[in-house]
Amino acid sequence: TMSCDERVVFLNERYGTFYNTAKAQLMVESEVCKISFFEAENKKLSRLCAKCEWGNETTCQQMVDYLLLSYKTPNRKEMVYMMEKPGCVLPKKLSKYMSNLI
């Protein structure tokens, strides 16, 4: 049996299905794949340092909120975007501890 990631690669190589399209298809068809595809992203999002300074006296969470209100997109998308900025990411060793304090 194939893992969800292996199935995505298979669909891409065999049928030329784009990776995102294959993932979306598997997420609809399989609850197990839906959970596994979000697992890595959820781990990354748990490292958002909401109170860290983004810049210009603005916190990372304030910037997420600003993007959410300005562009009317899902909160998850803004958080993923903010994770691109190194100052908004907690080090892996501290993320579990700090997320309980913030």
N, C-alpha and C positions, 0 to 999 in steps of 0.2 A: 504494500500500500504506500502511496506517495504522501509526503507532508504537504501542507498548503503551499509553501514556497516552491517545492518541487513541481507541484501541479501548475503554478503560475509559469514557471520556466517551460514546462511541457507545452502548455497552451501557446506560449510565445513561439517556441521553436517549431512545433508541429503545424500550427494554424496561422502563425503570424499575428496573433492577438497581442495588442499592446499590453504591457505589464499592468498598468493601472486598470485597464478594461478587464483583464483576467482576474485581478484582485477583486474588483467590484463584483464580478460575476460569482466568484467563489464566496464572497461575503454574503451574498443573497442566498446562495444555495446551501451554505454550510455554516452553522452557528460556531462550530469549532474554528473554522478559518476566520470568521469575523472576529472572534476573540483574539486569536493569535496575531492577526495583522495589526491590531491596535495595541498589543502588548508592548512592543518596542517603542512606539510613539508615547504610550502612557508613561513608560519609565523615563523617557526624555522629558516629558512635560512635568513630571514630579520634581524635576531639578530646577524649575523656574524659581528664581530668587525674586519674589514679588516686591520685597522692600529694598532691593539693591538699586543703586542709582543708574538710570538709563542714560542720563545726560541732561544738561540744562535744568537742574533741580527737579527732575521728573523721575519717579520710580518706574521700574519695569512693569509693574501691575498697572500704574496709571497710563502707561503707553499702550498696554493691551486694551484697557478700557477705552482710550481715545480712538484706537483703530476700530474697535467694535462699534462705537457710536458713529464714527465718521463713514465707515464703509459698509455697515450693516451686514457683516459676514459672521459666521459662527465663531464663538469665543475660542474654540480649539485652534482655528486657523491663525488667529492673532498670537496665541501662545506659542505655536510652532514657529511663527515668524520671529518672535522675540527671542527664541532660543538660538537664533543665528548670531545674536550679539553676545560675545563672551562674558560681559559684565552681568548678564542676566541669568547665567547658568551657575548653579552651585557645584562645587567639586563633588565627584561621586561619593567620596568618603563622608562628606558632610550633609549631603542631600536628605537622607532619611532623618537624621538628627534635627537639622534646621527646619525642615518642613513641619515638624511638630511645634516649633517655636513661633513660626511666622503665621 
